[in-house]
């Protein structure tokens, strides 16, 4: 059983910043590509950012490019999403996801086999 635990969500004003963290599986964390997705009420889950197992490649949705940064620390089994210049349209439940092995950054939700429980991010105008 692979457990992913997100933290760091909350309420912030537009223009502010939040930092999300996801604690991944212990000794095998470096085997996983990691991603962040989000889902707003009434919307489908959408890709936000992803990173390869060694952090060598990252990929971002156009809507967050230049504002969000994904990074990972394999020694600490964590992946982080730094969110700056937040907008009300960034309001959603944010999910951490993991894919075992594979090549590159998976962009589709169905490519990920493991998910966290989600953390709410609310950006007020």
Secondary structure per residue as TSV (DSSP state, phi and psi in degrees):
chain	resnum	aa	ss	phi	psi
A	1	X	-	360.0	122.1
A	2	X	-	-98.0	122.1
A	3	X	-	-107.9	133.9
A	4	X	-	-121.7	130.5
A	5	X	E	-126.4	114.6
A	6	X	E	-89.0	155.0
A	7	X	E	-154.0	161.8
A	8	X	-	106.8	-2.0
A	9	X	-	-71.0	174.1
A	10	X	E	162.0	-164.8
A	11	X	E	-108.0	132.1
A	12	X	E	-144.9	151.9
A	13	X	E	-79.3	155.4
A	14	X	T	-55.5	137.2
A	15	X	T	92.6	-11.7
A	16	X	-	-83.8	-173.5
A	17	X	-	-131.7	151.7
A	18	X	E	-141.5	154.8
A	19	X	E	-126.7	117.0
A	20	X	E	-97.8	141.7
A	21	X	E	-126.1	152.0
A	22	X	E	-136.1	122.1
A	23	X	E	-91.5	124.9
A	24	X	-	-106.3	-174.2
A	25	X	-	-61.5	146.9
A	26	X	T	-58.2	-100.2
A	27	X	T	-65.2	-21.1
A	28	X	T	-101.0	8.8
A	29	X	G	-55.7	-38.0
A	30	X	G	-68.9	-7.5
A	31	X	G	-84.2	-7.2
A	32	X	E	-108.7	132.9
A	33	X	E	-76.2	144.7
A	34	X	E	-123.2	149.0
A	35	X	E	-143.9	161.0
A	36	X	E	-120.4	133.0
A	37	X	E	-124.2	165.6
A	38	X	E	-143.7	154.9
A	39	X	E	-142.2	117.7
A	40	X	-	-91.9	158.7
A	41	X	T	-55.9	129.9
A	42	X	T	77.0	3.6
A	43	X	S	-114.5	162.5
A	44	X	-	-80.4	157.1
A	45	X	-	-67.3	133.6
A	46	X	E	-127.2	147.7
A	47	X	E	-68.2	138.0
A	48	X	E	-113.0	-53.9
A	49	X	E	-160.0	153.6
A	50	X	E	-146.7	160.8
A	51	X	E	-147.4	140.8
A	52	X	-	-73.4	172.1
A	53	X	T	-58.5	-31.9
A	54	X	T	-104.2	5.6
A	55	X	S	77.6	6.0
A	56	X	S	-73.9	-25.0
A	57	X	-	-133.4	135.3
A	58	X	E	-127.4	158.1
A	59	X	E	-146.6	142.2
A	60	X	E	-130.5	148.6
A	61	X	-	-66.7	147.7
A	62	X	T	-58.1	-32.7
A	63	X	T	-68.0	-18.7
A	64	X	T	-118.9	-4.7
A	65	X	T	-58.7	132.6
A	66	X	T	87.4	-12.6
A	67	X	T	-114.1	-34.6
A	68	X	E	-108.7	148.4
A	69	X	E	-134.8	127.1
A	70	X	E	-102.2	141.1
A	71	X	E	-150.3	166.1
A	72	X	E	-144.2	153.9
A	73	X	E	-129.0	100.0
A	74	X	T	-67.4	-25.5
A	75	X	T	-68.8	-28.1
A	76	X	T	-106.0	2.9
A	77	X	T	56.6	41.4
A	78	X	E	-132.3	149.0
A	79	X	E	-124.5	140.6
A	80	X	E	-126.1	143.5
A	81	X	E	-121.4	108.4
A	82	X	E	-89.2	121.6
A	83	X	E	-116.5	116.5
A	84	X	-	-116.4	164.2
A	85	X	S	49.6	48.4
A	86	X	-	-66.0	146.5
A	87	X	-	-120.8	156.7
A	88	X	G	-56.0	-32.0
A	89	X	G	-72.4	-6.2
A	90	X	G	-82.5	-5.6
A	91	X	-	-62.9	125.4
A	92	X	E	-178.8	171.7
A	93	X	E	-87.9	128.0
A	94	X	E	-103.1	133.0
A	95	X	E	-119.4	138.7
A	96	X	E	-92.7	141.8
A	97	X	E	-139.2	153.3
A	98	X	E	-133.6	141.3
A	99	X	E	-125.8	128.2
A	100	X	E	-78.7	128.0
A	101	X	S	57.4	-149.1
A	102	X	-	83.9	177.9
A	103	X	S	-123.0	138.8
A	104	X	S	77.4	-167.6
A	105	X	-	-101.2	114.7
A	106	X	-	-69.9	135.7
A	107	X	-	-107.3	-17.0
A	108	X	S	-104.6	143.2
A	109	X	G	-58.8	-35.0
A	110	X	G	-69.5	-13.7
A	111	X	G	-80.0	-12.7
A	112	X	-	-99.1	134.0
A	113	X	-	-98.0	-12.6
A	114	X	E	-135.6	141.4
A	115	X	E	-136.4	149.2
A	116	X	-	-85.5	-179.1
A	117	X	-	-84.6	-12.6
A	118	X	-	94.9	150.9
A	119	X	E	-138.9	135.4
A	120	X	E	-80.0	133.0
A	121	X	E	-121.0	123.8
A	122	X	E	-124.9	124.6
A	123	X	E	-114.1	118.1
A	124	X	E	-92.6	149.7
A	125	X	-	-90.0	360.0
